Amino acid sequence: MSIIRRRDADEILTGIVVSAVTQVQGVIDCSLSVAPFIDDINRGLRQIGDELKADEIAADCVEFTVTSFASDVRVEAGPVMARDFEPPTLSTRGTSTAGGEAVHKSIDLTVAGQKRYAYEGTRVKVPWVLGLTDGCFTDEWRSAAMRVRALAARGKLNFFMAYLGNADVAQLSELCPPDQPPLPLDQTKFSDYFKWVSRR
């Protein structure tokens, strides 16, 4: 005899279907070298905020977080559901890029969210970390790379890193999972980079 979990039974009785949550972490380089692109990045964040809110499914099923990194790492927005996402206005700062710390931070936030959702009984999909840089990471990043690759190999993380200009593609390739190499990005398409996640 099959056993129906209490939550599933409640959904059957009420007719309410609780969709799984997709956690999306935007991890954005805000070092001074990104200054030529920062207006386009902010425009893209505003556009993705508007489009996610307008999408009835994504508004309630996508959790969005924006973390910036330069000499330090800052959580600029979230974690928050797309319907409540208020795009931050990013500014550039510092000459170093603590990308390794930022990747660790994004995964830590994701894990904390998964624990919260598990406690609430909410289903979650495989989370996404979407990074963006124009250079190379200047902090200790290899432990972050090991963590990314281990999680991706187990099907526990979707990780993508996009780059602008003359980024250190060799370094980024070591950070990314072997089947998801770093992606060159046209600065006019920042919103597309984040938006397609909500369709998956």
C-alpha positions as CSV (number, residue, x, y, z in Angstrom):
1,M,0.0,0.0,0.0
2,S,1.4,3.4,-0.9
3,I,1.9,6.0,1.7
4,I,0.9,9.6,1.0
5,R,2.9,12.2,2.9
6,R,0.8,14.6,5.0
7,R,1.9,17.6,2.9
8,D,0.9,15.8,-0.4
9,A,-2.4,14.8,1.1
10,D,-3.1,18.4,2.1
11,E,-2.4,19.5,-1.5
12,I,-4.8,16.9,-2.9
13,L,-7.6,17.9,-0.5
14,T,-7.2,21.6,-1.0
15,G,-6.3,21.6,-4.7
16,I,-3.2,23.7,-4.0
17,V,0.0,22.6,-5.6
18,V,3.1,24.0,-4.0
19,S,5.8,24.5,-6.7
20,A,9.4,23.8,-6.0
21,V,11.6,26.8,-5.3
22,T,14.7,27.5,-7.5
23,Q,17.4,29.3,-5.6
24,V,19.4,31.7,-7.8
25,Q,22.6,33.4,-6.6
26,G,24.0,36.2,-8.7
27,V,27.7,36.7,-7.8
28,I,29.0,39.9,-9.5
29,D,32.5,41.4,-9.7
30,C,32.4,45.0,-8.6
31,S,36.1,45.8,-8.6
32,L,37.1,49.1,-10.2
33,S,38.0,47.5,-13.5
34,V,34.2,46.7,-14.0
35,A,33.4,50.5,-14.0
36,P,32.9,50.6,-17.8
37,F,30.2,47.9,-17.4
38,I,28.5,48.8,-14.2
39,D,25.6,50.8,-15.6
40,D,24.7,48.0,-18.0
41,I,24.9,45.5,-15.1
42,N,22.5,47.7,-13.0
43,R,20.2,48.1,-16.0
44,G,20.2,44.3,-16.4
45,L,19.4,43.7,-12.7
46,R,16.4,46.1,-12.9
47,Q,15.1,44.4,-16.1
48,I,15.4,41.0,-14.6
49,G,13.6,42.2,-11.5
50,D,10.7,43.6,-13.5
51,E,10.4,40.5,-15.7
52,L,10.5,38.0,-12.8
53,K,7.8,39.9,-11.0
54,A,5.7,39.9,-14.2
55,D,6.0,36.1,-14.5
56,E,3.4,34.6,-12.3
57,I,5.3,31.3,-11.8
58,A,8.7,32.8,-11.4
59,A,7.5,35.4,-8.9
60,D,6.6,32.7,-6.4
61,C,9.1,30.0,-7.3
62,V,12.4,31.8,-7.8
63,E,14.5,33.0,-4.8
64,F,17.0,35.6,-5.8
65,T,20.2,36.8,-4.1
66,V,22.8,39.2,-5.4
67,T,26.3,39.2,-3.9
68,S,29.0,41.5,-5.0
69,F,32.7,41.1,-4.6
70,A,35.8,43.2,-4.9
71,S,38.2,43.8,-2.0
72,D,35.4,42.5,0.2
73,V,32.2,40.4,-0.2
74,R,28.7,42.0,0.3
75,V,25.2,40.5,0.1
76,E,23.5,43.3,-1.8
77,A,20.0,41.8,-2.0
78,G,18.1,38.8,-0.7
79,P,17.7,35.9,-0.3
80,V,14.2,36.9,-1.3
81,M,11.4,35.6,-3.5
82,A,11.3,37.2,-7.0
83,R,8.0,38.9,-6.3
84,D,9.8,40.9,-3.5
85,F,13.1,41.4,-5.2
86,E,14.3,45.0,-5.2
87,P,17.4,45.2,-7.5
88,P,20.3,46.8,-5.8
89,T,22.3,49.6,-7.5
90,L,25.8,48.3,-7.6
91,S,28.9,50.5,-7.5
92,T,32.6,49.6,-8.1
93,R,35.2,49.6,-5.3
94,G,38.6,48.3,-4.7
95,T,41.3,46.8,-7.0
96,S,41.3,43.2,-5.7
97,T,38.7,40.5,-6.4
98,A,37.7,38.2,-3.6
99,G,35.9,35.8,-5.9
100,G,36.8,32.7,-4.0
101,E,35.2,34.1,-0.9
102,A,32.2,35.2,-2.8
103,V,31.6,31.7,-4.3
104,H,31.9,30.2,-0.8
105,K,29.4,32.8,0.5
106,S,26.9,32.1,-2.3
107,I,27.0,28.3,-1.6
108,D,26.7,28.9,2.2
109,L,23.6,31.1,1.6
110,T,22.1,28.4,-0.6
111,V,22.7,25.6,1.9
112,A,21.2,27.8,4.7
113,G,18.1,28.3,2.5
114,Q,17.8,24.6,1.7
115,K,17.8,23.8,5.4
116,R,15.1,26.4,6.0
117,Y,13.0,25.1,3.2
118,A,13.4,21.5,4.4
119,Y,12.2,22.5,7.8
120,E,9.2,24.2,6.2
121,G,8.5,21.2,4.0
122,T,9.0,23.1,0.7
123,R,10.5,21.3,-2.2
124,V,13.6,22.8,-3.9
125,K,15.2,22.4,-7.3
126,V,18.9,22.2,-7.9
127,P,20.2,25.7,-7.1
128,W,22.0,28.0,-9.5
129,V,25.1,30.2,-9.0
130,L,25.7,32.6,-11.8
131,G,28.9,34.5,-11.6
132,L,30.2,37.5,-13.6
133,T,33.8,38.9,-13.7
134,D,36.1,40.8,-16.0
135,G,39.4,39.6,-14.6
136,C,40.7,37.0,-12.2
137,F,40.2,36.1,-8.6
138,T,43.0,37.5,-6.4
139,D,42.1,35.6,-3.2
140,E,42.3,31.9,-2.4
141,W,39.9,30.4,-4.9
142,R,41.0,26.7,-5.3
143,S,39.0,25.5,-2.3
144,A,35.9,27.2,-3.9
145,A,36.6,25.4,-7.1
146,M,36.9,22.1,-5.4
147,R,33.6,22.7,-3.7
148,V,31.8,23.8,-6.9
149,R,33.1,20.8,-8.8
150,A,32.2,18.3,-6.1
151,L,28.6,19.6,-5.8
152,A,28.2,19.8,-9.5
153,A,29.4,16.3,-10.0
154,R,26.8,15.1,-7.5
155,G,24.0,17.0,-9.3
156,K,23.7,19.3,-6.4
157,L,24.6,22.6,-8.1
158,N,24.3,24.4,-11.4
159,F,27.3,26.7,-11.7
160,F,28.0,29.1,-14.5
161,M,30.6,31.9,-14.7
162,A,30.3,34.5,-17.4
163,Y,33.2,36.9,-18.2
164,L,33.7,40.3,-19.8
165,G,36.8,41.6,-21.7
166,N,40.1,40.1,-20.9
167,A,39.2,37.9,-18.0
168,D,41.5,35.1,-17.0
169,V,39.7,32.3,-18.8
170,A,42.2,29.7,-17.8
171,Q,41.6,30.4,-14.1
172,L,37.8,30.5,-14.6
173,S,38.0,27.2,-16.4
174,E,39.5,25.6,-13.3
175,L,36.7,27.0,-11.2
176,C,33.8,25.9,-13.4
177,P,32.6,22.3,-13.8
178,P,34.2,20.6,-16.8
179,D,31.0,20.5,-18.7
180,Q,30.1,24.1,-18.0
181,P,33.1,26.2,-19.2
182,P,33.2,30.0,-18.6
183,L,30.9,31.9,-21.0
184,P,31.8,35.1,-22.9
185,L,29.1,37.7,-22.3
186,D,27.9,40.7,-24.2
187,Q,27.4,43.5,-21.7
188,T,24.1,44.3,-23.3
189,K,22.6,40.9,-22.4
190,F,23.1,40.9,-18.6
191,S,19.4,40.4,-18.0
192,D,19.2,37.4,-20.3
193,Y,22.0,35.7,-18.4
194,F,19.8,35.7,-15.3
195,K,16.4,35.5,-16.8
196,W,16.7,32.1,-18.6
197,V,17.1,30.4,-15.2
198,S,13.5,31.1,-14.3
199,R,12.4,29.2,-17.5
200,R,14.2,26.0,-16.5
